[in-house]
């Protein structure tokens, strides 16, 4: 009996201990759940950006970004990252890193702006890795190629085409001047950017085309060694290029205290644009009412000003390149595919000569 009583009392004590322990365990679990919920809530409230997250996925190992993947598909940040697409991205090699079609410069600018809003360090780290790639791609003569490290064909040429080099220089100028949100990058980049910009400006001044000693505008691309105008695709001949030259002038006009050489470059280029403007015409694609086929042509418009996309390096006359490497002097001579598949004329210099240059001239003089 004594043993039974002892046993019963012990069971009660043990039962009491178990009840207390269970209660404490329940409190701890509840506390953990509350903390986890609060932590998850904090993370859920942290701003994120889906496009920036995709840019991190697309970034190549060397810090640059491609415009196309290994299978030639165009980079599209609106596309869902399916397993199939992720496999294509993973298969894309560093050789596809480029500045063409705003690749790399677009991503660096976007990531810096999103970082300033979200403070997500991964975005800034990716942007700075992109900056390292940009700085490593610059030639000793100050130019940038279209692709890096791929040096095949015209990809190695100093490339103003589609504003590739100017997009890069504008980023570096933003770092040097701490503007357009680039004050968030590591201060160590400021000196590097200043040095790269100075070299880039030297390249710009050295590649401005001279015609019998007179400065004109710029070509779209140049041989990386001779720094002479060069052709790119079959329909992009070595020539004066109006669209790219406007971007170059606008970059030069950003310089706060321009040197005499920089002022001369701007003034001479604007003078060229004013001299060779085509007044009273605009570029349009007119539909034939019978066939519904659109054909590119210059159309009379008393309010319009236009320039050809390319001009002969010496004669300053419009030229048009075709797929077969031939150069035409009239738009109508082009094959239908090329005639209607390219912007052969545009009003690129109109705002420049009418508004931007007069404003710059008032601030800087001759």
Protein Blocks (a to p, Z undefined) as FASTA:
>chain_A
ZZmmmmmmmmmmmmmmmmmmmmmmmmmmmmmmmmmmmmmmmmmmpccdfklmmmmmmpcf
kopacfbdfkopacdfkbccdfklmmmmmmpcfklgcfehhiojlmmmmmmmmmmmnopa
klmmmmmmmmmmmmmmpcfkopacfbdcbfghjllpccfeghlmmmmmmmmmmmmnopgh
ilmpcfklmmmmmmmmmmmmmmmmmmpcceehiacbddfbdcfklopacdfdfklccddd
fklmmmmmmmmmmpmbacfklmmmmmmmmmmmmmmpcehiacdddddfklopacdddddd
fkbccddfbdcfklopacdddfkopacfbfklpcfklmmmccfbccklmmmmmmmmmmmm
mmnoZZ
